[in-house]
Amino acid sequence: MRGVSRGAGATRSTSISPLPPEPVSGSSGPRLRPGGVLFSLDGQLRATHEILGDTRFWRDEVGVEPPVVGGLEYEKLLALRRS
């Protein structure tokens, strides 16, 4: 970017910590730290609400306890929070 200098040897740091090295609960699916949030913009689809609200899907297919899903049943933007 023009006019912006970081100086010699400057590095960009971030406050995002890496994911744990092993998948959560031994699954090979998405990994999310406890307290982490995954956002979905697919809330306009009825099927999305049905699958995300299905306890059997989470336990049998994903292999984890169901997360808290903010906006389930009434929002387009859904927030899945791992406890």
Sequence and secondary structure as in RCSB ss.txt:
>XXXX:A:sequence
MRGVSRGAGATRSTSISPLPPEPVSGSSGPRLRPGGVLFSLDGQLRATHEILGDTRFWRDEVGVEPPVVGGLEYE
KLLALRRS
>XXXX:A:secstr
 TT    TT     S     SS GGG SS    TT EEEES TTSHHHHHHHT HHIIIIII S   EEETTTT 
SSEEEE  
